[in-house]
Amino acid sequence: MGFTINVNGRARSAEAAGDTPLLYVLRNDFGLNGAKYGCGVGQCGACTVMIDGKATRSCVTALSSMNAKKVMTLESLSDGGKMHPLQQAFIEEQAAQCGYCANGMIMTAKALLDRTPRPTEAQIRKALAANFCRCGTHNRIVRAVQRAANQMVGGTRTAAVVEGVRA
């Protein structure tokens, strides 16, 4: 069956069964490999994309449910080769060791920052709680989100606030 979905601001067509996970179409048909296959049951977060502005697990989202919805993947965050502040902050804070969780962490953090531009540490931790990082870089990830939030709102948050999360 044929489906047309809006991915990263562009209408894309895919020939697949309606129950095909969105993740498979993004990776296999569209070559968008930011979202990763992790657990396959929507629990680890590696496959997270944003659908209509909400962080969503693409491994358990059926292609048929995408009618009139907007999908945003990690690939859409950079602008003309310039990284999004979240991507840059992950590098600066060395938040990703193996990098497998980075897609889910960044996309979940993006959804958080879109609705809460100045989140508290507790809000960041709560938002990211269902995203798993086997390398244990959670504190660095939290610092990266804090750094990006500060940059995105153009604030002058002191280094002490960002460094307040122990490594």
C-alpha positions in Angstrom: 0.0 0.0 0.0 1.2 3.5 -0.7 1.5 6.2 2.0 2.5 9.8 1.8 3.9 11.4 5.0 5.3 14.7 5.9 8.9 14.1 7.0 11.2 17.1 7.9 8.9 19.5 6.1 8.7 17.4 2.9 6.1 15.0 1.5 7.6 11.6 1.1 6.0 8.5 -0.4 6.5 4.9 0.8 5.2 1.6 -0.4 4.6 -0.5 2.7 2.0 -2.3 4.8 0.0 0.1 7.1 1.3 -1.7 10.2 5.0 -1.2 9.2 6.7 0.7 12.0 7.5 4.3 11.0 11.1 3.6 12.1 11.6 1.1 9.3 10.3 3.5 6.7 12.4 6.3 7.9 15.6 4.2 7.9 15.1 1.8 5.0 13.0 3.8 2.6 14.1 7.4 3.3 17.7 6.8 4.4 17.2 8.8 7.6 19.3 6.9 10.0 19.3 9.2 13.1 16.5 7.2 14.8 17.9 3.8 15.9 16.4 0.4 16.4 17.0 -0.4 20.1 14.4 -2.5 21.8 11.6 -2.7 19.2 8.9 -2.2 21.9 9.1 1.5 22.5 10.9 1.4 25.9 14.5 2.5 25.3 14.0 5.7 23.3 16.6 5.2 20.6 14.0 5.5 17.9 12.5 8.7 19.1 11.2 11.2 16.5 8.8 14.1 17.0 5.3 13.7 15.6 3.3 16.9 15.6 5.8 18.3 18.2 5.6 15.4 20.6 8.5 13.0 21.2 7.2 9.6 20.0 8.7 6.1 19.7 8.8 5.4 16.0 9.4 1.6 16.4 5.9 1.2 17.7 4.2 3.8 15.5 2.4 2.3 12.5 2.9 4.0 9.2 -0.9 4.1 8.7 -1.3 6.4 11.7 0.8 9.1 10.0 -2.0 10.6 7.9 -1.8 14.5 8.1 0.9 14.4 10.8 4.3 16.0 10.7 7.3 13.9 11.5 10.6 15.5 12.5 13.8 13.5 12.7 17.3 14.3 14.0 18.4 15.0 10.5 16.1 18.1 10.4 17.7 19.9 13.3 20.8 21.1 11.6 20.4 24.2 9.5 22.6 24.5 6.4 25.3 22.5 8.0 25.1 24.4 11.3 24.3 22.1 14.2 21.3 22.8 16.4 22.3 24.0 19.9 21.3 20.6 21.4 23.6 18.8 19.0 26.5 21.2 19.7 25.9 21.0 23.5 26.1 17.2 23.3 29.5 17.5 21.8 30.7 20.2 24.1 29.6 18.3 27.2 30.8 15.0 25.8 27.3 13.7 26.5 27.5 10.7 24.2 29.9 7.9 24.7 28.8 5.3 22.2 26.1 7.6 20.8 23.4 5.1 20.4 21.0 6.9 22.8 21.9 10.4 21.4 19.1 10.5 18.9 16.4 9.7 21.5 17.9 12.0 24.1 18.2 14.9 21.7 14.7 14.5 20.2 13.2 14.2 23.6 15.1 17.2 24.8 14.0 19.2 21.7 10.4 18.4 22.5 10.9 19.5 26.1 12.7 22.8 25.1 10.0 23.6 22.6 7.3 23.6 25.4 9.6 24.6 28.3 12.4 26.9 27.1 14.0 27.2 30.6 13.5 23.8 32.2 14.7 23.0 35.7 17.1 20.1 36.2 14.2 18.1 37.7 12.1 18.8 34.5 15.0 17.7 32.3 15.5 14.5 34.3 11.8 13.7 34.2 11.6 14.3 30.5 14.6 12.0 29.8 13.8 9.4 32.4 12.4 6.9 29.8 15.4 7.2 27.5 18.1 4.7 28.3 21.8 5.3 28.1 23.9 2.2 28.8 27.1 4.2 28.9 25.9 6.1 32.0 26.4 9.7 30.7 23.1 10.9 32.2 24.7 13.8 34.1 26.5 15.0 31.0 23.3 14.7 29.0 21.5 16.9 31.6 24.3 19.4 31.4 24.0 19.4 27.6 20.3 20.1 27.7 20.9 22.9 30.2 23.6 24.4 28.0 21.4 24.2 24.9 18.5 25.8 26.8 20.7 28.7 27.9 21.9 29.2 24.4 18.5 29.0 22.8 16.9 31.6 25.0 19.9 33.8 24.9 20.2 33.9 28.6 23.1 34.5 30.8 22.7 31.5 33.0 25.9 31.2 35.0 28.4 28.4 34.5 27.7 27.4 38.1 24.1 26.4 37.2 25.4 24.2 34.2 28.2 22.8 36.3 25.9 22.2 39.2 25.1 18.8 37.8 28.0 16.5 38.9 29.7 14.5 36.2 
